[in-house]
Amino acid sequence: MHGRGETQVRAGAETDLTALTDLYNHYVRETAITFDTEPFSPAQRRPWLLSHPKDGPHRLLVAQGGDGTLLGYATSGPFRTKGAYATSVETSVYCAPEATGRGVGTLLYGALFAALADEDVHRAYAGIAQPNEASARLHARFAFRHIGTFAQVGRKFDRYWDVAWYQKDLR
Ligand SMILES: CC(C)(COP(=O)(O)OP(=O)(O)OC[C@H]1O[C@@H](n2cnc3c(N)ncnc32)[C@H](O)[C@@H]1OP(=O)(O)O)[C@@H](O)C(=O)NCCC(=O)NCCS
């Protein structure tokens, strides 16, 4: 575990499923940060959770407050499914809405990339729906660089949204 104050970062577990689903559903319902448009039930979200084992390139890390509250999570997952893409991952990070702007995202990404350091991962990619200053700054802090923008690639809440893609070179 990695701690900062009372906040602990650890691998996500099935016992986190409901809290993880609730946190994500907030962004599904309220924002275009994710392009999912329908909220998930915990059961629907379970395959996603199980697709992140405790080792290997595809990880799920959670940040937990001293009182046990889920403060956020970070993941690495397949970038695309064809075999040659196996050395690339897509990463994402979500803090609970009341836990943003106080270092939780930095803590999670720090732990995620520390965990990936010994894995056969060469590139990490993140797609950031525009605008998202906090996410752009977090990714810049972790040496992601902007490599291009897909203009109006998604439609949510009756309007189109751009996604800026960022790349981080791992090894
Ligand atoms: C994006 C997110 C993960 C960043 O995590 P965080 O814990 O809020 O950020 P931190 O406190 O670790 O700060 C990281 C950087 O973001 C900046 N930042 C944080 N909140 C900010 C805000 N509201 N506006 C502008 N910059 C902000 C910090 O100043 C810091 O920048 P620096 O490294 O240049 O000093 C978090 O805000 C979040 O979950 N947002 C909603 C979901 C989301 O957008 N996820 C990313 C999808 S691509």
The ligand as an SDF file (V2000), in Angstrom:
LIG
                    3D

 48 50  0  0  0  0  0  0  0  0999 V2000
   -8.7160   14.7860  -13.2290 C   0  0  0  0  0  0  0  0  0  0  0  0
   -8.5390   14.2960  -11.7970 C   0  0  0  0  0  0  0  0  0  0  0  0
   -8.3310   12.7790  -11.8090 C   0  0  0  0  0  0  0  0  0  0  0  0
   -7.2600   14.9410  -11.2330 C   0  0  0  0  0  0  0  0  0  0  0  0
   -7.0590   14.4520   -9.9290 O   0  0  0  0  0  0  0  0  0  0  0  0
   -7.0100   15.4640   -8.6810 P   0  0  0  0  0  0  0  0  0  0  0  0
   -6.8020   14.6650   -7.4650 O   0  0  0  0  0  0  0  0  0  0  0  0
   -8.2020   16.3560   -8.7500 O   0  0  0  0  0  0  0  0  0  0  0  0
   -5.7280   16.3270   -9.0370 O   0  0  0  0  0  0  0  0  0  0  0  0
   -4.4970   16.6450   -8.0880 P   0  0  0  0  0  0  0  0  0  0  0  0
   -4.9850   17.3390   -6.8670 O   0  0  0  0  0  0  0  0  0  0  0  0
   -3.6720   15.4040   -7.9180 O   0  0  0  0  0  0  0  0  0  0  0  0
   -3.7220   17.6750   -9.0040 O   0  0  0  0  0  0  0  0  0  0  0  0
   -3.1610   17.3190  -10.2660 C   0  0  0  0  0  0  0  0  0  0  0  0
   -2.9810   18.5520  -11.1100 C   0  0  0  0  0  0  0  0  0  0  0  0
   -4.2850   19.0150  -11.5390 O   0  0  0  0  0  0  0  0  0  0  0  0
   -4.4610   20.3690  -11.1370 C   0  0  0  0  0  0  0  0  0  0  0  0
   -5.8690   20.5400  -10.8140 N   0  0  0  0  0  0  0  0  0  0  0  0
   -6.5880   19.8450   -9.9070 C   0  0  0  0  0  0  0  0  0  0  0  0
   -7.8600   20.2620   -9.9130 N   0  0  0  0  0  0  0  0  0  0  0  0
   -7.9180   21.2630  -10.8310 C   0  0  0  0  0  0  0  0  0  0  0  0
   -8.9800   22.0770  -11.3020 C   0  0  0  0  0  0  0  0  0  0  0  0
  -10.2240   21.9740  -10.8220 N   0  0  0  0  0  0  0  0  0  0  0  0
   -8.7090   22.9880  -12.2640 N   0  0  0  0  0  0  0  0  0  0  0  0
   -7.4530   23.0830  -12.7820 C   0  0  0  0  0  0  0  0  0  0  0  0
   -6.4090   22.3160  -12.3750 N   0  0  0  0  0  0  0  0  0  0  0  0
   -6.6540   21.4270  -11.4060 C   0  0  0  0  0  0  0  0  0  0  0  0
   -3.5740   20.5350   -9.9490 C   0  0  0  0  0  0  0  0  0  0  0  0
   -3.2520   21.8790   -9.7470 O   0  0  0  0  0  0  0  0  0  0  0  0
   -2.3810   19.7050  -10.3690 C   0  0  0  0  0  0  0  0  0  0  0  0
   -1.6510   20.4440  -11.3180 O   0  0  0  0  0  0  0  0  0  0  0  0
   -0.0580   20.5490  -11.2400 P   0  0  0  0  0  0  0  0  0  0  0  0
    0.4530   19.1310  -11.2850 O   0  0  0  0  0  0  0  0  0  0  0  0
    0.2750   21.3330  -12.4680 O   0  0  0  0  0  0  0  0  0  0  0  0
    0.2390   21.2080   -9.9480 O   0  0  0  0  0  0  0  0  0  0  0  0
   -9.7430   14.6630  -10.8860 C   0  0  0  0  0  0  0  0  0  0  0  0
   -9.8830   16.0620  -10.8330 O   0  0  0  0  0  0  0  0  0  0  0  0
  -11.0400   14.0230  -11.3280 C   0  0  0  0  0  0  0  0  0  0  0  0
  -11.3250   12.8960  -10.9580 O   0  0  0  0  0  0  0  0  0  0  0  0
  -11.8340   14.7610  -12.1290 N   0  0  0  0  0  0  0  0  0  0  0  0
  -13.1030   14.2520  -12.6080 C   0  0  0  0  0  0  0  0  0  0  0  0
  -12.9370   12.9790  -13.4300 C   0  0  0  0  0  0  0  0  0  0  0  0
  -11.9370   13.1800  -14.5400 C   0  0  0  0  0  0  0  0  0  0  0  0
  -11.9040   14.2280  -15.1670 O   0  0  0  0  0  0  0  0  0  0  0  0
  -11.1200   12.1470  -14.7850 N   0  0  0  0  0  0  0  0  0  0  0  0
  -10.1390   12.1670  -15.8510 C   0  0  0  0  0  0  0  0  0  0  0  0
  -10.7750   11.7070  -17.1020 C   0  0  0  0  0  0  0  0  0  0  0  0
   -9.6660   11.9030  -18.5140 S   0  0  0  0  0  0  0  0  0  0  0  0
  1  2  1  0
  2  3  1  0
  2  4  1  0
  2 36  1  0
  4  5  1  0
  5  6  1  0
  6  7  2  0
  6  8  1  0
  6  9  1  0
  9 10  1  0
 10 11  2  0
 10 12  1  0
 10 13  1  0
 13 14  1  0
 14 15  1  0
 15 16  1  0
 15 30  1  0
 16 17  1  0
 17 18  1  0
 17 28  1  0
 18 19  1  0
 18 27  1  0
 19 20  2  0
 20 21  1  0
 21 22  1  0
 21 27  2  0
 22 23  1  0
 22 24  2  0
 24 25  1  0
 25 26  2  0
 26 27  1  0
 28 29  1  0
 28 30  1  0
 30 31  1  0
 31 32  1  0
 32 33  2  0
 32 34  1  0
 32 35  1  0
 36 37  1  0
 36 38  1  0
 38 39  2  0
 38 40  1  0
 40 41  1  0
 41 42  1  0
 42 43  1  0
 43 44  2  0
 43 45  1  0
 45 46  1  0
 46 47  1  0
 47 48  1  0
M  END
$$$$
